[in-house]
Amino acid sequence: MGRIDEFTDLGCLVTGASAGIGREIARLLADEGARLVVTARRQDRLVELCEDLSRRGAKEAHLVVADLADPDGVERVIEAADAALGHVDVLVNNAGFAVPGSFVRSSEERTAAMIAVNVTAATVLLRRLLPGMVKRDRGGVLNVASVAAFQAAPYQAAYAGTKSYLLNLSESVYQEVKHTMVAVTALCPGVTDTEFFDAAGYKNLGPFLKRRMSAVKVARLGLRGLRRGKPTVVTGFSNRALLFVERLAPRTLIGEVSRRLMGGRKL
Ligand SMILES: NC(=O)c1ccc[n+]([C@@H]2O[C@H](COP(=O)([O-])OP(=O)(O)OC[C@H]3O[C@@H](n4cnc5c(N)ncnc54)[C@H](OP(=O)(O)O)[C@@H]3O)[C@@H](O)[C@H]2O)c1
């Protein structure tokens, strides 16, 4: 089974590193002396982050500005990461966003962009970078899914669909490569304190946001899972307990409860 003893000197590519969970993952990797390529669309944030990463102990810190909704952007990230690092040992597929609200009224364009980032870009990066890791028999992939991957999630339907896809892809590929030293981990956070809800335009989430976990804690749990070669990491005891209970109930009932919770909030 794949494990990662230490991230020191490993070439790591982190997507969605300009904010939230991705930024904290990059910082923790820098603390361990990793060689990093970070990517997102906001250049100013990445410049600031790279200075921080170097201060913290990153052996190298490079940035690539790219829109992962654009296939050319994905290609540019792969080329830049290979050029800067020689090869990528660790891929963190973290970039993502949601399109909240009624599916019937949702923007088709925004939904397509979300699928391009959350599904297509993550898959292309994995498909392109995993073979090298398997050949070298070392490294790992952290795919940032969500607890929304496990059940119907009315009023964030297509988002939950993208995360179910990523979870399924990740757990399936884990099985395919578990005889190697390459780790493949799906990180499934619950509500986390990042820019995610503002970026997507969620409204009236009220009590949901009160119990959010810090981004650095989520990042730490994800990297710990990857280090140990865990196929899946669900953050927080209450999220794990809820998912356990949900397995015992009919899926339609879970969907109905979720609809009442979310629908009542006029997203
Ligand atoms: N926060 C939560 O409660 C929560 C819960 C479960 C799962 N997640 C997942 O965790 C991951 C990280 O989200 P977060 O909570 O840290 O949110 P965040 O603070 O909004 O960060 C999202 C990151 O993704 C990048 N990104 C978004 N669209 C992009 C695009 N088209 N091209 C390239 N990069 C793009 C953003 O960078 P730019 O805007 O600079 O491009 C940013 O760095 C996501 O996959 C999200 O689905 C979050």
The ligand as a Tripos MOL2 file, in Angstrom:
@<TRIPOS>MOLECULE
LIG
   48    52     1     0     0
SMALL
NO_CHARGES

@<TRIPOS>ATOM
      1 N1        -15.2420   25.0480    2.1800 N.am      1 LIG1
      2 C1        -16.0070   23.9680    2.3430 C.2       1 LIG1
      3 O1        -16.9190   23.9360    3.1840 O.2       1 LIG1
      4 C2        -15.7400   22.7240    1.5010 C.ar      1 LIG1
      5 C3        -16.3870   21.5500    1.8840 C.ar      1 LIG1
      6 C4        -16.1500   20.4080    1.1360 C.ar      1 LIG1
      7 C5        -15.3000   20.4270    0.0510 C.ar      1 LIG1
      8 N2        -14.6890   21.5900   -0.3130 N.ar      1 LIG1
      9 C6        -13.8050   21.5680   -1.4860 C.3       1 LIG1
     10 O2        -12.5240   22.0230   -1.1120 O.3       1 LIG1
     11 C7        -11.8430   22.5230   -2.2710 C.3       1 LIG1
     12 C8        -11.1870   23.8470   -1.9210 C.3       1 LIG1
     13 O3        -12.2030   24.8050   -1.6580 O.3       1 LIG1
     14 P1        -12.0980   25.8790   -0.4880 P.3       1 LIG1
     15 O4        -13.1300   25.5740    0.5080 O.co2     1 LIG1
     16 O5        -10.7060   26.0500   -0.0470 O.co2     1 LIG1
     17 O6        -12.6460   27.1640   -1.2910 O.3       1 LIG1
     18 P2        -11.9620   28.5500   -1.7080 P.3       1 LIG1
     19 O7        -11.3780   29.2200   -0.5120 O.co2     1 LIG1
     20 O8        -13.0080   29.2660   -2.4730 O.co2     1 LIG1
     21 O9        -10.7660   28.1010   -2.6810 O.3       1 LIG1
     22 C9        -11.0220   27.5570   -3.9500 C.3       1 LIG1
     23 C10        -9.7480   27.5360   -4.7620 C.3       1 LIG1
     24 O10       -10.0440   27.0020   -6.0750 O.3       1 LIG1
     25 C11        -9.5430   27.8830   -7.0520 C.3       1 LIG1
     26 N3        -10.3610   27.8910   -8.2640 N.ar      1 LIG1
     27 C12       -11.7110   28.0830   -8.3640 C.ar      1 LIG1
     28 N4        -12.0850   28.1140   -9.6590 N.ar      1 LIG1
     29 C13       -10.9440   27.9220  -10.3910 C.ar      1 LIG1
     30 C14       -10.6740   27.8780  -11.7880 C.ar      1 LIG1
     31 N5        -11.6490   28.0490  -12.7100 N.pl3     1 LIG1
     32 N6         -9.4080   27.6550  -12.1930 N.ar      1 LIG1
     33 C15        -8.4130   27.5170  -11.2890 C.ar      1 LIG1
     34 N7         -8.5950   27.5580   -9.9500 N.ar      1 LIG1
     35 C16        -9.8520   27.7670   -9.5010 C.ar      1 LIG1
     36 C17        -9.5620   29.2620   -6.3830 C.3       1 LIG1
     37 O11        -8.5660   30.1160   -6.9650 O.3       1 LIG1
     38 P3         -8.8440   31.3870   -7.9140 P.3       1 LIG1
     39 O12       -10.1960   31.9420   -7.5640 O.co2     1 LIG1
     40 O13        -7.7030   32.3080   -7.5930 O.co2     1 LIG1
     41 O14        -8.7550   30.8130   -9.2810 O.co2     1 LIG1
     42 C18        -9.1630   28.9120   -4.9580 C.3       1 LIG1
     43 O15        -7.7620   28.8600   -4.8410 O.3       1 LIG1
     44 C19       -12.9000   22.6160   -3.3770 C.3       1 LIG1
     45 O16       -12.7160   21.5490   -4.2790 O.3       1 LIG1
     46 C20       -14.2160   22.4840   -2.6350 C.3       1 LIG1
     47 O17       -15.2110   21.9010   -3.4340 O.3       1 LIG1
     48 C21       -14.8910   22.7580    0.3930 C.ar      1 LIG1
@<TRIPOS>BOND
     1     1     2 1
     2     2     3 2
     3     2     4 1
     4     4     5 ar
     5     4    48 ar
     6     5     6 ar
     7     6     7 ar
     8     7     8 ar
     9     8     9 1
    10     8    48 ar
    11     9    10 1
    12     9    46 1
    13    10    11 1
    14    11    12 1
    15    11    44 1
    16    12    13 1
    17    13    14 1
    18    14    15 2
    19    14    16 1
    20    14    17 1
    21    17    18 1
    22    18    19 2
    23    18    20 1
    24    18    21 1
    25    21    22 1
    26    22    23 1
    27    23    24 1
    28    23    42 1
    29    24    25 1
    30    25    26 1
    31    25    36 1
    32    26    27 ar
    33    26    35 ar
    34    27    28 ar
    35    28    29 ar
    36    29    30 ar
    37    29    35 ar
    38    30    31 1
    39    30    32 ar
    40    32    33 ar
    41    33    34 ar
    42    34    35 ar
    43    36    37 1
    44    36    42 1
    45    37    38 1
    46    38    39 2
    47    38    40 1
    48    38    41 1
    49    42    43 1
    50    44    45 1
    51    44    46 1
    52    46    47 1
@<TRIPOS>SUBSTRUCTURE
     1 LIG1         1 GROUP 0 **** ****
